[in-house]
Amino acid sequence: MIQSTPSMDAVTTVKKWDRPAIQALFDLPLMDLMFQAQTVHRQHHTPNTVQLSSLLSIKTGACPEDCKYCPQSARYKTGLKTERLMPLDQIVAAATEAKSNGAERFCMGAAWRTPKDSDIEQVAQAIAAVKELGLETCATLGMLKPDQAEKLADAGLEYYNHNLDTSPEFYGEIISTRTYDDRLETLDNVRQAGMKVCCGGIVGMGENKTDRVGLIEALANLEPYPESVPINNLVKVAGTPLGELEEIDPFDFVRMVAVARITMPKSWVRLSAGREEMNDPLQTLCFMAGANSVFYGDQLLTCNNASIEHDRGLFEKLGINAS
């Protein structure tokens, strides 16, 4: 039975999803879970349609954080070339190319712990320029103060990405330089500024199944829950502390997508990092489970992505309308 969920505009002090209810979803036979997820998906979204989002690193490397999965941390030797904030004309050129390739949303990422006010001014110019191209705008720049969030919103930023990454309990095993509450505070600042939230997590970092339940609980009980939920499969980068982990069971990843869809029915559920390593049948199962957005383009922030040509071919074979 599908648990009822309030509208995204509803205000309630009662948890919409508790851990036993979420665990019960994960424990379903896979076919039952997939059927339930696809049913919920069709109640809230156009079937056989996927949103294309492109991602650009506008400032790369030298981040002071110690996120164990991230090649952009200054603490790890990954061979990544550090680059300063990209000039405006290069950002606009990349956004123009993304639009010509079919992208609908354009996300700009910068490896900062917290941007300086001068950085915000420059990024705000880029946001306004990208918005003029007719693209949805998204950015991920680290932690934001309230006035910084307001400046980005005033420039036309529609979505701000700030992932919770994992459960509150497992979080300290992955990151020590910022707290879970720090992340929640930035999300609140984003909401207060009137922007939409893009917030998800990463699977395959050594967490257990209970931690995946905990991540879904944290996301689904945000008020409101995120309009965009990226589900990342860990990209193991040599030189990072998580670079040698074993792969998770692919069906566990599919379950994560399905449970995200059921618990956050109106959200865009995005296949994000790790798609290059996924074969076509696995991606197809993820679409069946309710994923309706992908990062599109040959490059993510610093890691490779499934090629544009491959994605176009897969969408054609599946009869998926991508925009």
C-alpha positions in Angstrom: 0.0 0.0 0.0 1.4 3.4 -1.0 1.8 5.7 2.0 0.0 9.0 1.6 2.2 12.1 1.5 1.2 15.7 2.1 1.6 18.3 -0.7 5.0 20.1 -0.8 3.2 23.2 0.5 1.9 21.5 3.5 3.2 22.6 6.9 3.3 19.9 9.6 5.3 19.1 12.7 4.7 15.4 12.2 7.2 13.3 10.3 5.9 12.3 6.9 8.1 9.2 6.9 9.7 7.5 9.8 12.4 4.9 9.7 10.3 1.8 10.1 8.1 2.9 7.1 11.1 3.6 5.0 12.8 0.3 6.0 9.6 -1.5 5.0 9.9 0.0 1.5 13.5 -1.2 1.2 12.5 -4.6 2.4 9.9 -5.1 -0.3 10.4 -7.7 -3.1 12.2 -5.7 -5.8 9.3 -6.1 -8.3 6.8 -4.9 -5.8 9.0 -1.9 -4.9 9.5 -1.0 -8.6 5.7 -1.3 -9.3 4.9 1.0 -6.4 7.6 3.5 -7.4 6.4 3.6 -11.0 2.8 4.0 -9.9 3.8 7.0 -7.7 5.9 8.4 -10.5 3.0 8.4 -13.0 0.8 10.1 -10.5 3.1 13.1 -10.4 5.2 13.1 -13.6 4.9 12.6 -17.3 6.0 9.0 -18.1 8.8 8.3 -20.4 10.3 11.8 -20.0 13.7 12.7 -18.6 15.1 16.2 -17.8 18.6 16.9 -19.0 20.9 18.9 -16.7 24.4 19.9 -17.5 27.1 20.6 -14.9 30.2 22.8 -15.1 33.0 23.2 -12.7 33.5 27.0 -12.6 36.2 26.8 -9.9 38.2 23.6 -9.5 40.2 22.1 -6.7 42.0 23.4 -3.6 39.0 22.9 -1.3 39.9 22.9 2.4 37.2 20.3 3.3 38.1 16.7 4.0 35.1 14.9 2.2 36.6 11.5 1.8 35.0 10.9 -1.6 36.1 14.2 -3.2 39.0 14.6 -5.6 38.8 18.4 -5.2 39.9 18.3 -1.6 43.3 19.9 -1.1 44.1 17.1 1.4 44.3 14.4 -1.2 46.8 13.8 -4.0 44.6 12.9 -7.0 46.4 14.7 -9.8 43.6 17.2 -10.2 44.7 20.5 -11.7 43.5 23.5 -9.6 41.8 26.3 -11.5 40.6 29.7 -10.5 37.0 31.0 -11.0 36.2 30.7 -14.7 35.8 33.9 -16.7 32.2 34.9 -17.5 32.5 34.4 -21.2 33.7 30.8 -20.8 30.8 30.0 -18.5 28.3 31.5 -21.0 30.0 29.6 -23.9 29.7 26.3 -22.0 26.0 27.0 -21.1 25.3 27.9 -24.7 26.8 24.6 -25.8 24.8 22.7 -23.2 21.6 24.2 -24.4 22.4 23.4 -28.0 22.9 19.7 -26.9 19.5 19.7 -25.4 20.1 20.5 -21.7 17.2 22.3 -19.9 19.0 23.0 -16.6 22.6 24.3 -16.2 24.4 23.9 -12.9 27.6 25.7 -11.9 29.8 24.1 -9.2 32.7 25.7 -7.3 35.0 24.0 -4.8 34.6 26.4 -1.9 33.9 25.7 1.8 32.1 29.1 1.9 32.3 31.6 -1.0 33.6 35.1 -0.3 31.2 38.0 -1.0 33.4 38.9 -4.0 32.9 35.4 -5.4 29.2 35.7 -5.0 29.2 38.9 -7.0 31.0 37.2 -9.9 28.8 34.1 -9.8 25.7 36.3 -9.7 26.8 37.8 -13.0 27.1 34.3 -14.5 23.7 33.3 -13.2 22.0 36.2 -14.8 23.8 35.6 -18.1 22.9 31.9 -18.1 19.3 32.7 -17.3 19.1 35.0 -20.3 19.9 32.0 -22.4 16.6 30.4 -21.3 18.1 27.7 -19.1 17.1 26.8 -15.6 19.9 27.9 -13.3 21.4 25.8 -10.5 24.6 26.3 -8.4 26.6 24.5 -5.8 29.1 26.7 -4.0 29.4 25.3 -0.5 27.9 26.8 2.6 25.9 30.1 2.2 25.2 32.9 4.6 21.7 34.3 4.4 22.7 37.5 2.6 24.7 35.4 0.0 21.7 33.3 -0.6 19.6 36.4 -1.2 22.1 37.8 -3.7 22.0 34.6 -5.7 18.3 34.5 -5.7 18.1 38.1 -6.8 20.4 37.3 -9.7 17.9 34.6 -10.8 19.2 31.4 -9.3 16.4 28.9 -9.2 18.0 25.9 -7.6 20.8 25.5 -5.1 22.5 22.2 -4.6 23.8 21.2 -1.2 23.7 17.5 -0.5 23.3 15.8 2.9 25.5 13.0 1.5 24.6 10.3 3.9 22.8 9.6 7.2 23.4 11.7 10.2 24.9 8.7 12.0 27.4 7.8 9.2 28.2 11.4 8.3 31.2 11.8 10.7 32.9 8.8 9.0 33.0 10.8 5.7 33.4 14.4 6.7 34.8 16.2 9.7 35.2 19.8 8.5 31.5 20.6 8.6 28.6 19.2 10.5 25.2 17.9 9.4 23.7 21.0 11.1 25.9 23.2 8.9 24.4 21.6 5.8 20.9 22.0 7.2 21.5 25.6 8.0 22.6 26.4 4.4 19.4 24.6 3.1 17.3 26.8 5.4 19.1 29.9 4.1 18.4 28.8 0.6 14.7 28.3 1.4 14.4 31.6 3.2 15.8 33.3 0.1 13.1 31.8 -2.1 15.1 29.3 -4.0 14.4 25.7 -4.7 16.5 23.0 -3.1 18.5 20.4 -4.9 19.6 17.9 -2.2 20.5 14.2 -2.2 23.3 11.9 -1.3 25.9 9.3 -2.3 25.6 5.6 -2.0 28.5 3.2 -2.0 30.7 5.0 0.5 30.8 2.1 2.9 27.5 2.9 4.6 25.2 0.1 5.7 21.6 -0.3 4.6 20.4 1.4 7.8 22.4 4.5 6.7 20.5 4.6 3.4 17.2 4.5 5.3 18.6 7.4 7.5 19.5 9.5 4.5 16.0 9.1 2.9 14.5 9.9 6.3 16.5 13.2 6.5 15.6 14.2 2.9 12.0 13.2 2.9 11.3 15.1 6.2 12.8 18.4 5.1 9.9 20.9 5.0 9.3 20.9 2.2 11.3 18.0 0.8 13.7 18.9 -2.0 12.4 19.7 -5.4 15.4 17.9 -6.9 17.0 14.8 -5.4 20.3 13.7 -7.0 21.2 10.1 -6.2 25.0 9.6 -6.7 26.8 6.3 -7.0 30.3 6.8 -5.6 32.9 7.5 -8.2 36.0 6.0 -6.7 39.0 8.3 -7.4 42.5 7.1 -6.7 44.1 9.2 -4.0 40.9 9.7 -2.0 40.3 7.6 1.1 37.3 5.9 -0.6 39.2 5.2 -3.8 39.5 1.4 -3.2 36.0 0.5 -1.9 34.1 -2.4 -3.4 31.1 -1.7 -5.7 27.7 -1.9 -4.1 25.1 -4.3 -5.4 23.4 -2.6 -8.4 20.0 -3.6 -7.1 20.7 -1.7 -3.9 21.2 1.4 -6.0 17.9 0.8 -7.8 16.2 0.4 -4.5 17.6 3.8 -3.4 16.1 5.4 -6.5 12.7 3.8 -6.0 12.5 4.7 -2.3 13.5 8.3 -3.1 10.7 8.4 -5.7 8.0 7.0 -3.3 8.9 9.2 -0.4 9.4 12.4 -2.4 6.9 11.9 -5.2 7.0 15.4 -6.7 10.7 15.7 -6.9 13.0 15.4 -9.8 15.0 12.3 -8.9 18.3 12.5 -10.8 20.8 9.9 -11.7 24.0 11.9 -11.0 27.6 10.8 -10.5 28.5 7.2 -11.4 26.4 6.8 -14.6 29.5 6.2 -16.7 30.0 2.9 -14.9 26.3 1.9 -15.2 25.3 -0.4 -18.1 22.1 0.3 -20.1 19.9 -2.3 -18.2 20.8 -0.8 -14.9 20.0 2.7 -16.0 16.8 1.4 -17.5 15.8 -0.1 -14.1 16.5 3.3 -12.5 14.2 5.0 -14.9 11.6 2.3 -14.1 12.1 3.1 -10.4 11.3 6.7 -11.0 14.4 8.5 -12.0 13.4 11.3 -14.3 16.5 13.5 -14.6 20.2 12.9 -15.5 23.4 14.9 -15.6 24.0 15.2 -19.3 27.3 15.8 -21.0 30.7 14.1 -21.2 32.0 15.7 -18.0 30.7 16.2 -14.5 32.6 18.5 -12.1 35.9 16.6 -12.4 34.8 13.1 -13.4 33.8 11.6 -16.7 30.1 11.1 -17.5 28.2 9.0 -19.9 28.7 10.5 -23.4 26.0 12.6 -25.1 25.9 10.2 -28.0 25.4 7.2 -25.8 22.6 8.9 -23.9 20.8 9.9 -27.0 21.0 6.3 -28.3 19.7 4.9 -25.0 16.8 7.3 -24.8 15.9 6.4 -28.4 15.9 2.7 -27.7 13.8 3.2 -24.6 11.4 5.6 -26.2 12.2 8.3 -23.6 11.6 12.0 -24.5 14.6 13.9 -23.1 14.6 17.7 -22.7 
